[in-house]
C-alpha cells in the first residue's frame, strides 16, 4: 500500500509585554501644580494603552502619544499617581495581555513670604531684620541663601533671618533638600537716615 503524508503549520505566538519605565519625580512648573512627563516605556505583541489608577492624587492625564511607548502625561496637582501601561495582545488566537505600573510625582516648590519692615529711625537704629517664612513646600529643614547689595548683609546668612544695613533689593532662595525643589522671593528695603540714639 502507498503512504500518505500531510503537513501542518504550527505557530507559537508570543505573549504581550509591557514596561512602563522608571518612576519619575519633578518640581512644579512656573509656580503652578503642573508638570508634563515624557514616558520612556516599551511594549510588544499588542496595542498599548496608558491610564492613571485611582485615586490619581496628582490628577494625571495622557495629553499626547496614547498608544505609543513615549506618551506625554500631564499632572496638575501635587502628590503621586500610579500610571498603568496595558498591552492588549493582537495575535490570533490572542495570547496573554501584560501590564506594568510606574509612579509619577509632582512636588511643590517652597512658598515664601518676607514680612514688610518699617523704618527704624525712631529708635536710632541703622539695621533691619528680614525673615523668610516658608508656609509650604519647604520640607523639614529647608536651606536659605540670601543675596543683596554688596556688604548689606551683616548677619544671618544661611538662616531664615538676616540683618541688613543698606537699602536695596534683598532676595532669598529656599531649597527643599528632600525634593530639590526651590523658589526665590525678593524684598525692597529702604533704611531711614537718623541721628544716633542718645
Backbone as JSON, one array per atom type, in Angstrom:
{
  "sequence": "XXXXXXXXXXXXXXXXXXXXXXXXXXXXXXXXXXXXXXXXXXXXXXXXXXXXXXXXXXXXXXXXXXXXXXXXXXXXXXXXXXXXXXXXXXXXXXXXXXXXXXXXXXXXXXXXXXXXXXXXXXXXXXXXXXXXXXXXXXXXXXXXXXXXXXXXXXXXXXXXXXXXXXXXXXXXXXXXXXXXXXXXXXXXXXXXXXXXXX",
  "N": [[0.84, -1.2, 0.0], [0.34, 2.33, -0.54], [1.9, 5.27, 0.97], [0.6, 7.98, 2.7], [1.14, 11.48, 3.13], [0.89, 14.35, 5.18], [1.06, 17.81, 5.77], [1.34, 20.13, 8.47], [1.04, 23.38, 9.76], [2.46, 24.92, 12.54], [2.08, 27.52, 14.79], [3.64, 29.55, 17.1], [2.67, 31.94, 19.14], [3.89, 34.92, 20.68], [3.51, 36.05, 24.1], [2.07, 39.16, 25.08], [4.05, 42.04, 26.01], [4.96, 44.47, 28.51], [6.42, 47.44, 29.67], [6.57, 50.01, 31.77], [8.54, 51.78, 32.4], [10.86, 53.74, 34.45], [10.2, 55.17, 37.75], [9.23, 58.63, 37.94], [10.0, 61.92, 39.05], [9.28, 65.29, 39.77], [9.6, 68.89, 40.12], [7.07, 71.4, 40.59], [5.93, 73.33, 37.76], [6.69, 76.61, 36.82], [5.44, 77.9, 39.03], [2.96, 76.69, 39.33], [0.85, 73.89, 40.19], [1.84, 71.76, 38.32], [3.1, 69.65, 35.83], [4.62, 68.19, 32.97], [5.19, 65.04, 31.96], [7.38, 62.98, 30.05], [7.04, 59.81, 28.99], [8.97, 56.77, 29.17], [8.66, 54.1, 28.09], [8.16, 50.64, 27.02], [6.84, 48.17, 24.77], [5.44, 45.12, 23.42], [3.97, 42.84, 21.07], [1.29, 43.6, 20.95], [-1.31, 46.09, 21.37], [-0.94, 49.29, 22.91], [-1.97, 50.95, 25.92], [-2.2, 53.71, 28.05], [-3.01, 54.65, 31.37], [-4.15, 56.42, 34.29], [-4.29, 55.16, 37.63], [-6.77, 54.88, 40.19], [-6.23, 56.47, 43.36], [-5.43, 58.63, 41.78], [-3.92, 60.95, 42.66], [-2.22, 63.04, 41.8], [-3.59, 63.99, 39.67], [-3.34, 63.13, 36.89], [-3.2, 62.96, 33.31], [-3.23, 61.55, 30.02], [-1.92, 63.38, 27.44], [-0.84, 63.4, 24.93], [0.28, 61.17, 22.38], [-0.88, 58.72, 23.06], [-1.0, 55.17, 23.0], [1.56, 54.85, 22.11], [5.03, 54.17, 22.99], [6.12, 56.27, 24.31], [4.41, 58.4, 25.49], [3.09, 61.7, 26.35], [2.38, 62.77, 29.57], [0.37, 64.71, 31.55], [0.37, 66.19, 34.71], [-1.54, 67.75, 37.19], [-1.68, 68.39, 39.89], [-0.37, 68.39, 43.23], [1.54, 65.65, 44.52], [1.48, 62.02, 44.2], [0.89, 59.76, 41.5], [-0.14, 56.62, 40.21], [0.59, 55.18, 37.15], [-0.64, 53.07, 34.67], [0.53, 50.91, 32.19], [-0.95, 49.08, 29.74], [-0.74, 46.3, 27.69], [-2.48, 44.98, 25.13], [-2.98, 41.9, 23.72], [-2.52, 41.28, 20.25], [-2.54, 39.08, 18.69], [-3.6, 36.14, 16.83], [-4.7, 33.04, 17.72], [-5.58, 35.17, 20.55], [-3.04, 35.97, 22.88], [-1.69, 36.08, 26.25], [-2.38, 39.17, 27.91], [-0.49, 42.09, 29.04], [0.69, 44.02, 31.82], [2.11, 46.99, 33.3], [3.26, 49.08, 35.88], [3.95, 52.5, 36.82], [5.17, 55.16, 38.87], [4.38, 58.57, 39.07], [5.41, 61.7, 40.29], [4.62, 64.92, 41.49], [6.17, 67.57, 42.98], [5.79, 70.23, 45.34], [6.97, 73.56, 44.98], [8.85, 75.6, 47.33], [6.85, 77.86, 49.26], [7.11, 81.18, 49.84], [7.23, 83.96, 52.04], [8.22, 87.3, 52.78], [8.18, 89.34, 55.44], [6.86, 92.67, 55.56], [8.91, 95.46, 56.43], [9.37, 98.07, 58.77], [10.52, 101.48, 58.86], [13.2, 102.13, 61.05], [14.09, 104.42, 62.23], [13.21, 105.93, 64.35], [14.06, 104.76, 66.68], [16.67, 105.12, 66.46], [18.04, 103.22, 65.07], [20.19, 101.47, 62.74], [20.01, 99.25, 61.26], [18.07, 96.51, 59.88], [15.89, 93.68, 60.29], [15.28, 90.92, 58.2], [13.0, 88.4, 57.56], [12.41, 85.23, 56.27], [9.56, 83.42, 55.68], [8.45, 80.18, 55.36], [5.73, 78.67, 54.14], [4.79, 76.4, 52.93], [5.88, 73.5, 51.13], [8.58, 73.48, 51.79], [9.68, 71.43, 53.24], [11.21, 69.55, 55.97], [13.64, 70.74, 56.84], [14.54, 73.25, 55.33], [16.93, 74.97, 53.19], [18.48, 78.22, 53.26], [19.46, 80.83, 51.2], [20.77, 83.96, 50.88], [20.85, 87.07, 49.07], [22.02, 90.36, 48.16], [22.61, 93.96, 48.22], [26.09, 94.76, 47.95], [27.89, 93.97, 50.8], [25.7, 94.46, 52.36], [24.42, 92.56, 53.93], [24.75, 91.73, 57.15], [24.59, 89.78, 59.09], [23.39, 86.44, 59.71], [23.32, 84.99, 57.3], [22.43, 82.08, 55.51], [20.48, 81.34, 57.25], [16.98, 81.67, 58.23], [16.58, 84.32, 58.84], [17.97, 87.48, 58.33], [20.28, 90.17, 59.02], [20.31, 93.45, 57.86], [22.02, 96.32, 56.51], [21.94, 98.17, 54.52], [20.13, 100.01, 52.04], [18.07, 98.63, 49.38], [17.49, 95.85, 47.1], [16.77, 92.71, 48.42], [17.15, 89.23, 48.22], [15.98, 85.88, 48.67], [16.76, 82.48, 48.33], [15.1, 79.53, 48.69], [15.5, 76.17, 49.4], [14.25, 72.91, 49.15], [15.59, 70.23, 50.67], [15.0, 67.59, 50.39], [13.39, 67.15, 48.1], [14.66, 68.73, 46.26], [13.43, 70.9, 45.16], [13.01, 74.39, 44.59], [12.64, 77.93, 45.33], [12.43, 81.5, 44.79], [12.35, 84.57, 46.52], [11.9, 88.07, 46.75], [12.64, 91.27, 48.33], [12.23, 94.73, 48.6], [14.13, 97.07, 50.33], [14.25, 99.92, 52.36], [16.32, 101.91, 54.23], [16.08, 104.23, 56.88], [17.46, 107.47, 57.36], [18.94, 108.7, 60.32], [19.66, 110.44, 63.4], [22.22, 109.38, 65.66], [21.25, 107.26, 68.37], [20.45, 108.73, 71.54]],
  "CA": [[0.0, 0.0, 0.0], [1.09, 3.58, -0.54], [1.96, 6.06, 2.22], [0.16, 9.37, 2.55], [1.77, 12.47, 4.01], [0.18, 15.63, 5.32], [1.82, 18.81, 6.54], [0.56, 21.06, 9.28], [1.86, 24.51, 10.25], [2.24, 25.28, 13.94], [2.56, 28.88, 15.07], [3.74, 29.88, 18.52], [2.58, 33.4, 19.29], [4.44, 35.39, 21.96], [2.65, 36.85, 24.96], [2.33, 40.6, 25.06], [4.95, 42.54, 27.06], [4.76, 45.88, 28.87], [7.37, 48.01, 30.62], [6.18, 51.41, 31.88], [9.71, 52.61, 32.67], [11.24, 54.04, 35.83], [9.45, 56.26, 38.39], [9.69, 59.98, 37.65], [9.64, 62.91, 40.06], [9.62, 66.63, 39.28], [9.04, 70.04, 40.82], [6.03, 72.08, 39.83], [6.43, 74.2, 36.7], [6.25, 78.01, 36.75], [4.58, 78.32, 40.13], [1.67, 76.01, 39.33], [0.91, 72.45, 40.42], [1.76, 71.33, 36.93], [4.3, 69.16, 35.16], [4.35, 67.28, 31.88], [6.19, 63.98, 31.92], [7.51, 62.16, 28.85], [7.27, 58.45, 29.43], [10.05, 56.03, 28.49], [8.27, 52.7, 28.23], [8.31, 49.76, 25.85], [5.84, 47.1, 24.73], [5.48, 44.3, 22.21], [2.94, 41.81, 20.96], [-0.08, 44.08, 21.09], [-1.54, 47.53, 21.37], [-0.66, 49.86, 24.23], [-2.85, 51.97, 26.48], [-1.74, 54.26, 29.32], [-4.11, 55.22, 32.14], [-3.89, 56.54, 35.72], [-5.09, 54.34, 38.54], [-7.33, 55.59, 41.33], [-7.04, 57.71, 43.39], [-4.88, 59.64, 40.87], [-3.71, 62.13, 43.51], [-1.58, 64.12, 41.04], [-4.51, 64.38, 38.59], [-2.57, 62.95, 35.65], [-3.92, 62.54, 32.11], [-2.43, 61.44, 28.8], [-2.27, 64.51, 26.57], [-0.32, 63.19, 23.58], [1.03, 59.94, 22.17], [-1.52, 57.5, 23.56], [-0.75, 54.05, 22.11], [2.98, 54.75, 21.83], [5.84, 53.85, 24.16], [6.61, 57.5, 24.93], [3.4, 59.45, 25.51], [3.23, 62.8, 27.31], [1.37, 62.72, 30.61], [0.34, 65.97, 32.3], [-0.17, 66.08, 36.07], [-1.89, 69.11, 37.57], [-1.85, 68.52, 41.34], [0.78, 67.88, 43.98], [1.39, 64.28, 45.01], [1.92, 60.92, 43.34], [-0.13, 58.94, 40.83], [0.34, 55.42, 39.53], [0.16, 55.09, 35.75], [-0.54, 51.68, 34.2], [0.63, 50.59, 30.77], [-1.56, 47.78, 29.43], [-0.57, 45.85, 26.31], [-3.51, 44.01, 24.77], [-2.46, 41.04, 22.65], [-3.17, 41.41, 18.94], [-2.3, 37.86, 17.91], [-4.74, 35.24, 16.64], [-5.57, 33.48, 18.82], [-4.96, 36.13, 21.47], [-2.24, 35.46, 23.99], [-1.88, 36.84, 27.49], [-2.09, 40.59, 27.94], [0.56, 42.42, 30.01], [0.57, 45.34, 32.44], [3.26, 47.49, 34.04], [2.92, 50.32, 36.56], [5.01, 53.44, 37.15], [4.69, 56.24, 39.73], [4.77, 59.93, 38.74], [5.25, 62.56, 41.46], [4.83, 66.36, 41.34], [6.46, 68.17, 44.27], [5.53, 71.66, 45.44], [8.08, 74.46, 45.29], [8.61, 76.33, 48.58], [6.04, 79.07, 49.24], [7.89, 82.07, 50.72], [6.87, 85.37, 52.24], [9.13, 88.1, 53.59], [7.32, 90.36, 56.05], [7.23, 94.08, 55.38], [9.65, 96.01, 57.56], [9.15, 99.5, 58.93], [11.69, 102.29, 59.15], [13.52, 102.07, 62.48], [14.83, 105.63, 62.6], [12.75, 106.49, 65.63], [14.87, 104.22, 67.78], [18.09, 105.37, 66.16], [18.67, 102.03, 64.51], [20.76, 101.54, 61.4], [19.86, 97.93, 60.64], [16.75, 95.89, 59.89], [15.85, 92.23, 60.17], [14.41, 90.33, 57.19], [12.73, 87.0, 57.88], [11.7, 84.46, 55.25], [8.66, 82.42, 56.26], [8.09, 79.15, 54.38], [4.44, 78.16, 54.6], [4.52, 75.1, 52.31], [6.84, 73.05, 50.15], [9.97, 73.6, 52.21], [10.18, 70.24, 53.9], [11.51, 69.66, 57.4], [14.79, 71.61, 57.11], [14.96, 73.9, 54.08], [18.12, 75.82, 53.25], [18.23, 79.62, 52.91], [20.61, 81.54, 50.64], [20.37, 85.35, 50.67], [21.71, 87.97, 48.29], [21.6, 91.75, 48.25], [23.69, 94.92, 47.94], [27.39, 94.35, 48.47], [28.12, 94.33, 52.19], [24.46, 94.82, 53.04], [24.0, 91.51, 54.88], [25.77, 91.72, 58.21], [24.48, 88.58, 59.93], [22.28, 85.54, 59.45], [23.36, 84.27, 56.02], [22.24, 80.65, 55.71], [19.34, 81.11, 58.14], [15.76, 82.29, 57.72], [16.55, 85.74, 59.22], [19.24, 88.19, 58.16], [20.38, 91.57, 59.42], [20.8, 94.25, 56.72], [22.34, 97.7, 56.88], [21.94, 99.01, 53.33], [18.89, 99.92, 51.26], [18.19, 97.91, 48.12], [16.69, 94.63, 46.98], [17.33, 91.5, 49.0], [16.46, 88.03, 47.73], [16.31, 84.62, 49.33], [16.46, 81.23, 47.64], [14.8, 78.46, 49.64], [15.61, 74.86, 48.74], [13.82, 71.71, 49.88], [16.71, 69.31, 50.48], [14.48, 66.25, 50.07], [12.89, 67.1, 46.73], [15.49, 69.62, 45.44], [12.62, 71.99, 44.61], [13.42, 75.66, 45.18], [11.93, 79.13, 44.93], [13.1, 82.75, 45.14], [11.5, 85.69, 46.9], [12.68, 89.31, 46.92], [12.02, 92.36, 49.09], [12.93, 96.01, 48.54], [14.32, 97.6, 51.68], [14.75, 101.29, 52.48], [16.69, 102.26, 55.59], [15.88, 105.66, 57.1], [18.57, 108.17, 58.0], [18.57, 109.24, 61.63], [20.77, 110.73, 64.29], [22.49, 108.28, 66.6], [20.43, 107.26, 69.59], [21.14, 109.43, 72.66]],
  "C": [[0.87, 1.24, 0.0], [1.03, 4.28, 0.81], [1.55, 7.48, 1.93], [0.88, 10.26, 3.55], [0.9, 13.73, 4.05], [1.01, 16.57, 6.18], [0.87, 19.7, 7.32], [1.5, 22.14, 9.79], [1.47, 24.84, 11.69], [2.85, 26.65, 14.19], [2.53, 29.12, 16.57], [3.76, 31.4, 18.65], [3.14, 33.83, 20.65], [3.36, 36.1, 22.78], [3.0, 38.32, 24.8], [3.29, 40.96, 26.19], [4.65, 44.01, 27.31], [5.81, 46.28, 29.89], [7.12, 49.52, 30.66], [7.36, 52.34, 32.18], [9.92, 52.87, 34.15], [10.37, 55.15, 36.42], [10.07, 57.6, 38.05], [9.16, 60.94, 38.7], [10.1, 64.28, 39.57], [9.01, 67.69, 40.19], [7.97, 70.67, 39.95], [6.65, 73.05, 38.84], [5.82, 75.59, 36.83], [5.24, 78.4, 37.81], [3.21, 77.7, 40.16], [1.89, 74.54, 39.66], [0.77, 71.76, 39.07], [3.12, 70.78, 36.49], [3.89, 68.17, 34.08], [5.5, 66.3, 31.77], [6.2, 63.32, 30.54], [7.89, 60.76, 29.28], [8.37, 57.78, 28.6], [9.78, 54.54, 28.65], [8.6, 51.88, 26.99], [7.22, 48.7, 25.93], [6.01, 46.32, 23.44], [4.31, 43.33, 22.24], [1.53, 42.28, 21.11], [-0.16, 45.58, 20.99], [-1.46, 48.07, 22.79], [-1.7, 50.89, 24.63], [-2.31, 52.38, 27.84], [-2.92, 54.88, 30.06], [-3.72, 55.33, 33.6], [-4.81, 55.63, 36.51], [-5.62, 55.23, 39.66], [-6.39, 55.43, 42.53], [-6.49, 58.85, 42.52], [-4.67, 60.98, 41.58], [-3.13, 63.31, 42.74], [-2.4, 64.56, 39.84], [-3.82, 64.31, 37.22], [-3.48, 62.47, 34.51], [-2.93, 62.44, 30.95], [-2.87, 62.55, 27.85], [-1.76, 64.33, 25.15], [0.38, 61.84, 23.52], [0.42, 58.69, 22.75], [-1.33, 56.37, 22.53], [0.7, 53.88, 21.71], [3.73, 54.4, 23.11], [6.26, 55.09, 24.93], [5.57, 58.62, 24.91], [3.78, 60.57, 26.47], [2.05, 62.74, 28.28], [1.47, 63.97, 31.46], [-0.32, 65.74, 33.65], [-0.37, 67.49, 36.61], [-2.22, 69.26, 39.05], [-0.61, 67.96, 42.01], [0.5, 66.46, 44.47], [1.85, 63.28, 43.97], [0.72, 60.19, 42.74], [0.56, 57.73, 40.19], [-0.27, 55.34, 38.14], [0.38, 53.65, 35.29], [-0.47, 51.63, 32.68], [0.08, 49.18, 30.57], [-1.32, 47.47, 27.95], [-1.57, 44.73, 26.05], [-3.04, 43.21, 23.55], [-3.25, 41.24, 21.36], [-2.91, 40.19, 18.05], [-3.6, 37.07, 17.78], [-4.24, 33.8, 16.73], [-4.82, 34.41, 19.77], [-4.2, 35.43, 22.57], [-2.47, 36.33, 25.22], [-1.56, 38.31, 27.29], [-1.0, 40.85, 29.0], [0.3, 43.81, 30.57], [1.87, 45.69, 33.16], [2.9, 48.85, 34.62], [4.15, 51.18, 36.82], [4.4, 54.59, 37.94], [5.26, 57.57, 39.25], [4.46, 60.82, 39.94], [5.53, 64.01, 41.1], [5.0, 66.95, 42.74], [6.24, 69.68, 44.23], [6.82, 72.43, 45.69], [7.8, 75.17, 46.61], [7.78, 77.6, 48.34], [6.61, 80.02, 50.29], [7.21, 83.43, 50.83], [7.97, 86.03, 53.07], [8.31, 89.27, 54.13], [7.82, 91.75, 55.73], [7.94, 94.59, 56.63], [9.47, 97.52, 57.58], [10.48, 100.21, 59.19], [11.96, 102.28, 60.66], [14.27, 103.31, 62.96], [14.45, 106.16, 63.97], [13.58, 105.98, 66.8], [16.36, 104.38, 67.51], [18.79, 104.19, 65.54], [19.21, 102.25, 63.11], [20.69, 100.2, 60.69], [18.41, 97.47, 60.73], [16.9, 94.38, 59.79], [14.87, 91.83, 59.07], [14.26, 88.85, 57.5], [11.92, 86.36, 56.75], [10.87, 83.38, 55.93], [8.23, 81.46, 55.15], [6.82, 78.47, 54.87], [4.1, 76.79, 54.0], [5.68, 74.77, 51.37], [8.29, 73.08, 50.56], [10.55, 72.34, 52.81], [10.56, 70.53, 55.35], [12.61, 70.68, 57.69], [15.28, 72.27, 55.83], [16.24, 74.71, 54.29], [17.76, 77.21, 52.73], [19.52, 80.24, 52.39], [20.17, 82.94, 50.24], [21.35, 86.07, 49.76], [21.16, 89.37, 48.4], [22.75, 92.67, 47.91], [24.99, 94.47, 48.61], [27.59, 94.86, 49.9], [26.87, 94.63, 52.98], [23.97, 93.8, 54.05], [25.09, 91.38, 55.92], [25.7, 90.5, 59.1], [23.32, 87.72, 59.42], [22.3, 84.79, 58.12], [23.27, 82.77, 56.28], [21.11, 80.3, 56.67], [18.11, 81.78, 57.54], [15.69, 83.78, 57.98], [17.93, 86.36, 59.05], [19.12, 89.6, 58.71], [20.97, 92.35, 58.25], [21.03, 95.68, 57.17], [22.42, 98.64, 55.69], [20.59, 98.91, 52.63], [19.15, 99.17, 49.96], [17.31, 96.68, 48.12], [17.45, 93.44, 47.55], [16.49, 90.31, 48.55], [16.91, 86.81, 48.52], [15.89, 83.46, 48.44], [16.27, 80.15, 48.7], [14.77, 77.15, 48.88], [15.13, 73.76, 49.67], [14.87, 70.63, 49.62], [16.25, 67.91, 50.12], [14.09, 66.14, 48.61], [13.75, 67.87, 45.74], [14.66, 70.69, 44.73], [12.99, 73.29, 45.33], [12.57, 76.8, 44.65], [12.69, 80.34, 45.42], [12.06, 83.8, 45.49], [12.37, 86.91, 47.17], [11.89, 90.34, 47.72], [12.89, 93.61, 48.92], [12.96, 96.64, 49.92], [14.83, 99.04, 51.58], [15.05, 101.59, 53.93], [16.62, 103.78, 55.76], [17.12, 106.27, 57.76], [18.1, 108.73, 59.34], [19.83, 109.61, 62.41], [21.01, 109.52, 65.19], [21.59, 108.38, 67.82], [21.18, 107.95, 70.7], [21.64, 108.43, 73.69]]
}
